Amino acid sequence: AALDCLDPCVVGGARCQAAQLETCTDPLLGWQSTTCASAELCDPTNRRCEPPACAAGVRRCAGANVEECNAARTGFAAVEQCASAALCAQTGDQAACRAPACAAGETRCDDDDLLACNAARTGFALAETCNGVANSCVDGPPARCRR
């Protein structure tokens, strides 16, 4: 009918209905709606939609953690922990954990050198040069210098 009543609004009023920001600038027009990126970004106090902190589906490295933009788009939350920060790989707007090259504390021989898994677990580094007769590094586990 031509004389349907609108939900009354007071000029300057604002409210959120889930992700819909409703503002009142004219009581004859009623509530005017704007869709925010999420309900959490709807700000009736300031009469606006807050900008999203991140885009949906974006992942990033934060130290050893892979973080993903949360559903509300208000920030990032950890979704996976890598073995080390060096093993968190960022490619564009995506991040993922790479597999460690070795286990923490793992050792092996390279001729007369004793190698140990580095702290980042990205590979082996010289731990000790075994001084002595040939084959003075003994494969293990664990590998060690013969004394």
C-alpha positions in Angstrom: 0.0 0.0 0.0 1.1 3.5 -0.6 1.2 4.5 3.1 3.4 1.7 4.5 5.2 2.9 7.6 9.0 2.7 7.6 11.1 1.7 10.6 11.4 5.2 12.2 14.8 6.7 12.5 16.2 9.8 14.2 18.6 12.0 12.1 22.2 11.1 13.1 21.2 7.6 14.3 23.2 4.6 13.4 23.0 0.9 14.1 24.4 -2.4 12.9 22.3 -5.4 11.7 25.0 -8.0 11.4 27.3 -6.6 8.6 24.8 -4.0 7.6 25.5 -0.5 8.8 22.3 1.5 8.9 22.4 5.3 9.2 19.6 7.9 9.3 20.1 11.2 7.5 16.4 11.9 6.7 13.4 10.5 8.7 11.4 10.5 5.5 13.9 8.2 3.8 14.3 5.9 6.8 17.4 3.8 7.4 20.0 3.8 4.7 22.1 0.6 4.5 25.8 0.0 3.7 27.3 -3.5 3.7 30.5 -3.8 5.7 33.1 -6.6 5.0 32.0 -8.3 8.3 29.7 -7.7 11.3 32.8 -7.0 13.4 33.8 -4.1 11.1 30.4 -2.4 11.5 31.0 0.7 13.7 27.7 2.5 14.6 29.5 4.9 17.0 31.5 6.4 14.2 28.8 5.8 11.6 31.1 3.9 9.3 32.4 0.5 8.2 35.9 0.0 9.5 38.4 -1.0 6.7 39.4 -4.7 6.8 42.8 -5.4 8.3 43.4 -8.1 5.7 41.9 -9.9 2.7 40.0 -13.1 3.1 42.2 -16.2 2.5 45.5 -14.3 2.8 48.3 -16.2 4.7 51.6 -14.8 6.0 54.6 -15.8 7.9 55.1 -14.4 11.4 58.3 -16.0 12.8 57.7 -19.7 12.7 53.9 -19.4 12.5 51.7 -19.4 9.4 48.9 -16.9 10.0 45.7 -16.5 8.1 43.3 -13.6 7.9 40.4 -14.4 10.3 36.8 -14.7 9.1 35.9 -11.3 10.5 38.9 -9.8 8.6 39.9 -7.9 11.7 43.4 -9.4 11.8 45.5 -12.6 11.5 45.4 -15.8 13.6 48.0 -18.6 13.7 46.9 -21.7 11.8 50.2 -23.7 11.7 53.6 -23.7 13.3 56.7 -24.5 11.3 59.7 -26.2 12.7 61.6 -22.9 12.4 61.1 -19.4 11.1 63.4 -20.2 8.2 61.0 -23.0 7.1 58.0 -20.6 6.8 57.9 -19.8 3.1 56.0 -16.7 1.8 54.9 -16.6 -1.8 52.8 -13.6 -2.7 49.8 -13.5 -0.4 50.2 -17.1 0.7 52.5 -18.8 3.2 53.2 -22.5 4.1 55.6 -24.6 6.1 58.5 -26.3 4.3 59.6 -29.7 5.5 62.7 -29.7 7.7 65.9 -31.0 6.0 67.0 -32.7 9.1 65.9 -33.5 12.7 67.1 -31.4 15.7 70.2 -33.0 17.1 70.8 -35.2 14.0 74.4 -35.7 13.0 76.3 -37.3 10.1 79.8 -37.7 8.8 81.3 -36.0 5.8 84.7 -37.5 5.4 86.5 -36.6 8.7 84.0 -33.8 9.5 81.1 -34.2 11.9 78.0 -32.3 10.7 75.0 -31.4 12.8 71.5 -30.2 11.8 71.5 -26.4 12.1 69.2 -24.6 14.5 66.8 -23.6 11.6 66.7 -27.2 10.5 67.4 -26.1 6.9 70.5 -28.4 6.5 73.7 -29.5 8.1 76.6 -27.4 9.3 80.1 -28.3 10.5 80.0 -29.2 14.1 83.5 -30.6 14.5 86.5 -31.6 12.5 87.5 -35.1 13.7 91.3 -35.1 14.1 93.0 -38.4 13.9 93.4 -41.3 11.7 91.4 -41.8 8.5 87.7 -42.5 9.0 87.9 -40.9 12.4 84.2 -39.8 12.0 82.0 -42.7 12.7 78.5 -42.9 11.3 75.9 -43.5 14.0 73.3 -43.0 14.9 74.5 -40.7 16.2 77.5 -39.9 14.1 80.5 -38.9 16.2 84.2 -38.4 16.2 86.2 -41.5 17.1 88.4 -40.8 20.1 
